[in-house]
Amino acid sequence: MTRLLVIAAVAAALAGCTPSLSEVRRPVDAELARRLGPQPKADLTALLAAPLDQAAAIKIALANSARLAAAFDELGIAGGSLGAALGLGPLEIDGAARFGSHTQLELDLVQNVLGLITGGKRRAAARADLVAAQALASAHAVRLVAQVEIAFGDLLAAQQSLELRRAAFDAADAAATVRERMHAAGAASDLAQARDRDAREQARISVARAEAELELRRERLNALLGLTGAQTAWTATGALPELPVAPPALDALETKAVAANLDLAAGRAKVGGATNRAGEERMRTVLPELGVGVSVHDESGHGTSIGPMIRIGIPLLDWRGGERMRANAEVRRAEHELTATAIELRAAARAARVSALAAYQEARHVKTIVLPLRQQILDETLKHYNAMDASPFELVMARRELVDAGDQQLEALRRYWGAMAEVTALERGVALQEHPQ
């Protein structure tokens, strides 16, 4: 009976070690504060009432994303698994009664104590799974921030592109209107009128395409922010930042990305968890069951006897080959996934560096070379037009080419800031392409 009480006390102590949700969440909050900065509680209604900038969009996403909430729910699942790993299981009670010339009663109380032998590895595996879940929850939040930064930049670029396309349409419409009046007065040919009309309709198509692109980018941002219904009536403010004077210094990006990466941290924890589960299975191969307890035997006329009992499982016909094969395969899978994540991360860092530098060079070239040339062409065409040496069609084409160059510069600027958001994400600990976990 004393042994049974000891076992019960140990089981109660282990059960009391089950972590609370706040305990498993606290390391994640601390990690996010370190990587993203303090994130005070967001007032969703107040944020949506004013025009959104990038900072406000990030606050909304972190407070409102159902995907992020689901990632944090994984912490509760992992914490619950750790709590389950700390238990010894129920106390089993077996009873029997025999009636004849005299009555016999038997009562056996058995507590499975195999967990005291295998529990070290089982608990280590559960703790490793919790560490992996914490790293993945942090990674999800950091990745969400980067996705919002890119999506918001895309939205600003779409707004600016639409403004350019509307300006180009106004110019084409004005030119076509003048040409139609000239044609009505007999001062312009059918061909000239048709060309100007075609230029106007092409500009109209470009405006419609830009409007659709803007709506698509709004919906992408709505999904990231977790907004629906009336919440989607927000407006955005701001413009893409200007290009820096000097290109970014990214030579050490790969090293920084590897050192900071949360997916690698989760992968290492998963390898540790799988290794400990495989070790537990090896123990269970030779000792699948072990229980201790008390046996009470009462026989009428002969009194009651009480004594200890032990229950041992012998792997005579079942050596748990399937369980061991599965556990060993899980170890190899975790190791291969860790290797793949490391390889893909390094490739992502190198690709982000190339993308950022290429977009920077393109945006700078368009800004300093192409745009001034297109502006010069427009200015010279306008002089020739005023001298009646160039047609309105040529003037419209010059304006369209200037708008196209502005759109090209805007697109390069959008890709540059998108690439820099990916660079920042890598330095904060995630690659934007999620790997299977």
Buried (B, 14 or more C-beta within 10 A) or exposed (E): EEEBEEBEEBBEEBEEEBBEEEEBBEBBBEBBEEBBEEBEEBEBEEBBEEEBBBEBBBBBBBBBBEEBEEBBEBBBEBBBBBBEBBBBEEBEEEEEEEEEEEEBBBBBBBBBBBBBEBBBBBBBBBBBBBBBBBBBBBBBBBBBBBBBBBBBBBBBBBBBBBBBBBBBBBBBBBBBBBBBEBBEEEEBEEEBBBBBBEBBBEBBEBBEEBBEBBEEBBEBBBBBBBBEEEBEEBEBEBEBEEBEEEBBEBEEBBEBBBEBBBBBBBBBBBBBBBBBBBBBBBBBBEBBEBBBBBBBBBBEEEEEEEEEBEBEBEEEEEEBEEBBEEBBEBBEBBBEBBEEBBEBBBEBBBBBBEBBBBBBEBBBBBBEEBBEEBBEBBEEBBEBBEEEEBBBBBBBBBBBBBBBBBBBBBBBBBBBBBBBBBBBBBBBBBBBEEBEB
